[in-house]
Amino acid sequence: MIGMRRRVAGLVRVLVMLVRPPVLVVIMLFAALGIAQSSPRAEVHPLLTTVLVIIGAWLINAAALNDLADEQIDRVNLANARGRPLVSGQASRRQMLALALVTGSIALAVAATQGWRVAAVVAGGLALNAAYSLPPLRLSHRGVIASLVLPVAFVVVPYLVGAFVVRPDLGRRDLVLLPGLYVGFIGRILLKDFRDAAGDALFGKWTFLLRHGRATTCRVSAVCWVVGTVAVIAVVPFSPLVVVVGAVFLGCALHGLVRLSTLGAEPDVVADQVVIGAIAQAGRGICITVLAHLTMRGEGWSPGAQAAIVALLALAFVLEYLMTLAERSPQWALRPT
């Protein structure tokens, strides 16, 4: 009995590692936007039940396959990380493969209960997981292609799952909002390679950062941020305050990118991650503000109440941006450039 409990506890720990809670929160945010844009008055239970199971299982499949494919690289980049079961020795390759197969099957089976559209999206997402991590395609090693493909997994798959769970069709606004979210997320995903640059270079994984350098990566990220933010803000029901708040968040992201591009020639992973973490706060702020705006309008909140919530969200995330910069690395606080 004690042995069984230990095995169950070990399995739970591995599942939590693979589901990457911060990543799951971000992905579920895009699913929530798909639901809110498709049906602002839809009940919240699909997001917290069916959609959560589908996205959670699909994400574990993606993480397990990626950990299997990048085990050697992770032993260099993430030698001290607790979130990699293979690197930490808490799971074997055989166990990880079994988890990938089981969770992929669960995601597809639950998706099938929600109709063929959801099932098709999840099947495509599972195929993308394999193509991204495994030979012969192994898109994660293909530079700019990886930066274009990964946002499909993080943004398009969860958004479409959320949307198709509550209705069978996409509207015109979906066709602008979804590309806007996708392009904006490219600007964020380009920055993830800063942490892994040493191991990527050692094993010949030529990411966009390694091919084009720090300055170019930050410039391309900035363009994606501008295009994505403008598209997202333009498509939601018009509100001058939301426009202003979106511009503020965009300003924070661009400020962070300027800092990141000028940190110096010598790599400093800690300093990089401080700034990238701050930039991520701006991205979350935009998405949560848009989600709140759509939800409040759908529920018939008064303009004054909507404005108050949007202003409070803006204040909270801007403060979080500044505190993230200042808390660990005060030298990167706001100052003239």
N, C-alpha and C positions, 0 to 999 in steps of 0.2 A: 504493500500500500504506500509506504513512504517513497519507494523507488518510483512508483507511478506518479505520485504528486510532484516529485522532482522533475520527471520527464515533461509533465504537463507545464510546470512553471518555466522550464527551459524553453519549451515550444512557444509559450506566450511571450517570453523575452525576445526570442528571435523574430516573432511576428511584429512586435512593436518596433524593433530595429528596422525591419524591412518596410514597414508602412510609413516610416519617416514622418512622425506626427506633424512637424512644421510644413513638410511638403504636402501632406494630406489636407491640411487646413487651406493652403493656397489652391489646390486643385478643387476642393469642395466649394471654394468661393466662386470659381468659374462655373461650376454646376449650378450654384445658387443663382448666378446671373442668368444662366440659360432658362431656369424656371421663372425668375422674376420678369424677364423680358418677354417670355412666351405667354405667361399668365400671371400678372401681378397679384391676383387675388387667390392663387392656388394655395391649398393648405401646405403647411410646412412638412407634414409627415413623409412625403416621398423623399425629400432631401435627407432626412434623418433615419430613414429605414432602407428602402429599396436602392436609392441612389448611393447611399453610403456603403452598402454591401457591395454593389457592383464596382464602384470606384476604388474602394479599399482593397478588394480582391485583385482587381486589375493592376493596382499600384504595387502590391506585393509581388505579383508576377513580373512586372517590369524591373523592380529592384533586385529580385533574386537572379534573373537572367543577367542583369548588368554586373552584379557582384561576381557571378561565375565567370563572366567574360573578362573582367578587369581585376581579377584577384591580384596578379603580380603588380600592376600599377598601384592598386590601393595599398599594398604593403609598403610602398614608398610614400605616396601622398597622404595616406591616412593610417600611418603606423600606430598612432596613439588614439585613434578614434574608437569610440565605443559602439558606434552605429553600424559596424560592418561585421556580421557574424563570422564570415570566413577569416578575416584578418584577426579577429579576437579569439578565434578557436571555439566559438560557441555553436558552430554548425559545420558539418562536413559538406563537401561538394555534392555527395549523393542526397543528403537531406535537403539541400538548397534546390536541387533539380526536382525533387519530389514536391516541395512547396510550390515551385513555379508551375508545375503541371496541375496540381490540385487547385490552387487559387485561380489559375486561368480557366479551369473547367467551371468553378463556382461562378466566376464573373459572367461567363457566357450563358450558363444555365439560368441564372437569375435574370439576366438581360432578356432572354427569350420569353420570360413570363410577361414582359412589358411590351411585346410586339416586335415585329421583324425589323423595324427601324433601329430600335435600341440594340437589338442583337447584332445587326449589321455594323453599327458603330463600334461595339465592343469587339467583334471579330476583327475588324480593321485595326483597332487599338492593340489587340494581342499580336496580330501579324507585325505591326509596327514595332512592338517591344522586341520581337525576335530579330527583325531586320536591323534594328538600331544596335543591338548588342552582339549578335552571333554571326559567325561566318556563314555564307561567303560575303554577304553584303557589309556587315559590321559598320553601319553608317556613323557610329560614334567616333570612328577614326578618320572621317572624311571631311575635316575642316569646316568650311562654310555650310556644307550639306547638313552636318550634325546640328548646326545652329538654326537651320531652317526646319529640320524634322522634329527636334525635341519639343518646340512649342506646340506642334500639332498634338503631341501626346498630352502635354500639360494643360493646354487651353481648349483645343477643338474637341477632343474626345469627351472630357467632362461637361463642356458646355452643351454639346449635342445630346449627351445622355440626359442631362437635366431637362433640356427643351423637349425631347421626344417622349419623356416619361409623362409630361403633362398635356402634350398636344401633338398631332401627327404632322404638322407642317411648320416650316420656318417662314417668318414674315420679312418684309423689306428691311425693317430695322435690324433684325438678326443678321442680315447679309451685309450690314455696315458695322454693327457692334462686334461681331465675331472676328472679322479681319482686323479691326482696330485693336482688339485684345491680343490677337495673334502677333501683330507687328510690334506692339508695345512689349510683349513678353520676349520677343527676340532680343530687344534691348537689354532685358534682364539676364537672359540665358547666356549671352556673350560674356558676361562677367564671371560666370561660375568657373571658367577655366583659369582664372588668376590663382586660385587656391591650388590647382593641380598641375601647374606649369612644370615643376621639376620632374615629377614622375612621367608626365606626358612626353616631355622631351627625351627622357631616358629610354622610353620604350617606343619611340617613333610615332606617337599619337599626335599628328600635326594639326592641332586645333587652330581656329581662326586667330587666336592670340599669338600662338607661336609662329604662324605664317606671316602675320601682318604687323605685329608689335602692339605695344600698349597704347600709343597715341591713336593709331588708326582704329583699334578696337573700340576705344572710348568715343571716337567721332561717329562711327557707325551706330553704336549704341545710342548716342544722343539723337541721331536722325530717327531711329526707330521710336524712341520715347516721344519725340515731337509728333510724328505721324500717328502713332497709336493713341496718344492723349487727345489730339484734335479730333480723330475719328470717334472715339468713345464719347467725348463730351458733346460733339455735334449731334449724335444720334439720340441721346436721351431727351425726354421732354424738356423744353427750354426752361432754364432757370438762371438768371444772371449770377446768383450766388454760386451755383454749381460751376459755372464757367470760371469765375474768379478763383474758386477753390482748386479747380483743375489746373489753372495756370500756376497757382502757388506750389502745388505738388510737382508740377513739371519743372518749376524753377529749382526746387530742392534737388530733384534728380540730376538736372544739368549742372548744378553747383557741385554735387558729389562726383560727377564724371570729370569735371575739370580738376578736382583734387586728385582723383585716381590717376589721371593721365600725367600728373606732374609730381608723383610721389618719388620719382628718382629712378636712375638706371639700375641700382642694386635692388633686387627683389626683397620685399619685406611682406611676408604672407600675413602677419598680424595686422599691420597698417592697412594693407589692401582689404582684408576682410572686415575691418572696422568701417571703412568707407562704403564697401559694397553692402554691408548690413544696413547702413543708414539709407542708402539708395532704395533698398528693398522696402523700407518703411513708406517711402513715397508711392511705390507701386501698390502696396496694400491699401494705402489711403485712398487712391483713386478708385480702386475696385469697390471698396467698402462704401465709399461715398455714393457711387453710382447705384450700388445695390440698395442702399438705404433710400435714395431718392426714388427709385422705381417702386420699391415696396410701399413707401409712405403715400405716394400718389395713388397707387392701386387701392390702398385702404382708405383713401379719402381724408387724409390728415389735412389740417388747415395750413395755408401758406406760412403762417407764423411759426407753427410747430415744426414744419419741414425745415425752415430756415434755421431755427435754433439747433436742430439735430445736426444739420450739415455743418454749421459753424463750429459746433463742439467737436465733431469728428475731425475737421480741419485742424483745429487747435491741438487736439490730442496727437495727431500723427506728425504735425510739424514739430511739436515739442519732442516727440519720440525721435524724430530725425536728428534734431540738434543734440539731444542727450546721448544718442548712440555715438555721434561723432566725438562729443566732449568727454564722455564717461571713461572710456578706455584710452583715448588718445587726444588729450586736450589741445595739442598743437594743431589739430585739424579742424578746430572750431571755425565758425564763419569769420573771415577777415578779407580785406580787399585783395583782389587777384591782380 
